[in-house]
Amino acid sequence: MTETTLDSRFSDPATTAATWADTCQVLEDAQLSWICTVRADGRPHLTPLVAVWLDETLYFSTGGDEQKAVNLRGNPHVLLLTGCARWDEGLDVAAEGDAVQVTDEALLTRLAQAWARKWDGQWQWQVRDGRFEPRGGGGPALVFAVRPAKILAFAKGQFGQTRHRLT
């Protein structure tokens, strides 16, 4: 269940709130997202990644030694962002929440299947010991879940700022 509100301060007078369905579709269709984590000294760290939207939760993977994984060990707060690079059309989405590591093998198996479907089989993961391992070699990847506390959707063209709060 979501609570949806349009912020009239940042919206054209004639615009309406972005629907929850449209916002979810942007998250589902995104080929690339950006994640912002917080370093130990408080500085932000922003990097692109691929994410999966499943059951109203965003999932992403990262190597255990990558900067975002190091940051998450000290501070789980993240922003996940996606959208398009145009200012006159589209919907940009920012999801805010805490990243929690996923180790449940049944869920990881579902997620590996979702990754493979989403990118035409280019992301092939196998599940082993509570994490992802790339098929064909490479290092293991930790998987994190972010159940957003708040999602902002920014409509462009006929500008509008919508806030979705999951309840």
Secondary structure, DSSP 8 states (H G I E B T S, - for coil): -EEEEE-GGGS-TT-----HHHHHHHHHH-S-EEEEEE-TTS-EEEEEE-EEEETTEEEEEE-TTSHHHHHHHH--EEEEEE--S-SSS-EEEEEEEEEEEE--HHHHHHHHHHHHHHTTT-S-EEEETTEEEETTS---BEEEEE--SEEEEEETTTTEEEEEEE-
